[in-house]
């Protein structure tokens, strides 16, 4: 049962992160938002504060809210970040 609670907790954290990001980027262009997210994620991967599991959680939280093209773009960005 702990595994399910951990999954719920991780899912809630990802949703909270997505909500926080949405507020922080209100009024900015998609390009500015993507650039900021990528640079922050790259830094997190390099300094060890962002894991591939974190990236997967972020993808699962955000993907349902974007259309097919943007979802593919997001998946490509996540794959690039995981390779760091």
N, C-alpha and C positions, 0 to 999 in steps of 0.2 A: 504494500500500500504506500510505502514511502516513495517509491519510484513515481507513482501517479501524482502524489503531492508535489514532488520535485518538478514534474512536468508542468503541473498547474502553476507553480510558483514561477518557473522560467517563462511560461507563456504570459503570465501577468506582468512580469518584468519587461518583456519585449513589447507588450502593448503599452505599458507606461512610457517606455523609451520612445516609441513611435509617437505617442501623444505629446511628449515633451519636445521632440524634434519638430513636430507640426507647429507648435506654438512658437518655437524659436525662429522658425523660417517663414513665418507669416509675412506676406508681402514681398518676398524675395523670388527671383526667377528660378525656374527649374534648374538651369545651369549653375547658378550660384549655390543652390541647395546641394546638388549632386557633387559639385566640386568640394564643398565643405565636408560633406559626409565622407567622401573618399579620402581626403587628406587626413581627417581625424581617425578614420579606420586604419589607414596605412601606419600612422604613428602608433596607434594602439597595438597593431600586430607587431611592429618593430620593438616596442618596449615591453611586450608580453602581457598587456592589460586587456587585450581583445583576443578571444579564442575563435576557432572555427565554429564551435558550438554557439557562441554568441552571434556570429554572422548568420548561422542557420536560423536561430531564433528570430533575429531581425527580419530575415527574408520571410519566414512564415507569418510574422505579424503584419508586414507591409504588403506582401504579394496580393492578398485578396482585395486590396483597395486600389489596385492599378490595372489598367487594361493589358491585353495580351502583349502588345509591343513593349510597353514599359516594364512588364513583368520579365520579358526576355532580356531586356537591357539590365534590369536589376540582377537577374541571375548571372549574367556575364560579369557584372561588377563584383558580385559576391565571389565568383570563381577566381577572379583576378586577385582579390584580397586574400583569399584562402591560400593562394600560391606564394604569398610573401612569407 
